[in-house]
Amino acid sequence: MMEVVGRGLVSTSYVDEEVRKEVAGLPVGFHIQMIVLPNGSRFTAKVIAGGHLELVSDFTGKPDLTVKFKHLSHAFLVLSFQEGTARAFANDRMVADGEVSHAIRLVRCLDKMEALILPKMIAQMAVKRYPENLTLNEKINKAARIYGLVAKNFLNRS
């Protein structure tokens, strides 16, 4: 599931202007990593020009921002959309290693991605605030584009 979240975040940075603006607020070359402790699943993404993200498969350095789930069960709650990312931070299930303002940007990007790709009922449980101005037409169009890019990314990986 962590791979899907990573690919979804990258795809959303190409589809949604709000996410693109959030990512553009980070310096080019900035590395973001999400990981399940102690040695669980992870993804690393890098900020590239234009406010986009790209996955980095062979990253060995220290990321600029690492978001760590303290336990597999904590990651399950968030990745199965039973608990939102902001709530998981508040419940001390996750820890951010890096600048807090950058972690907040990442949470906003994850929330917007979840609002776009999940059915509204599930997204409302997963995000802190469901976007009031998100129309059904916009949601369907962007979700289809995000899912298409995620599928294309998985196919190109092989």
Residue, then its C-alpha position, 0 to 999 in steps of 0.5 A: m500500500m505504501e507504493v500506491v500512496g507514493r505513486g498516488l502522491v506523485s501522480t496528484s502533483y501532476v493533476d491537482e494545482e493545489v498539490r502542485k503549489e504545495v510541492a512548489g513551496l519545497p526546494v527542487g531536489f528536496h527528498i521526502q520519505m515515508i517509512v514503517l518502522p523498524n524496517g518496513s515498507r517505504f517510498t522516497a520522492k524527490v521534488i522536481a521543477g514545476g512543483h512535481l514529485e518523482l519517485v526515487s527507487d535507489f535513494t541511499g542518503k538522508p532525506d530532508l523529511t522523513v515521516k515514520f510510522k512507529h508500528l505496522s498497526h499504526a501504518f495500517l490505520v492510516l493506509s486503510f483510511q481508518e485514521g487521517t494523517a493529521r490525527a495519526f500525528a496527534n495520536d503520536r503514531m507517526v513522527a516527522d524527522g525534518e522541518v515541521s512546516h515541510a511535514i505540514r505541506l506533506v500532510r496537506c498534499l496527502d489529504k488532498m490526494e485522499a479527498l480526490i481518489l477516495p469515495k466521499m464517505i471514506a475520504q471524510m473519515a480520512v482527512k481533517r477537512y473535506p474540501e467544500n468546493l470539490t465538485l463531483n465532476e472535478k473529483i471524478n475527472k482528477a481521480a481518473r487521471i490520478y488512477g491512470l497515472v498510478a497504473k501507468n507507473f506500475l506498468n512502466r516499472s516492470 
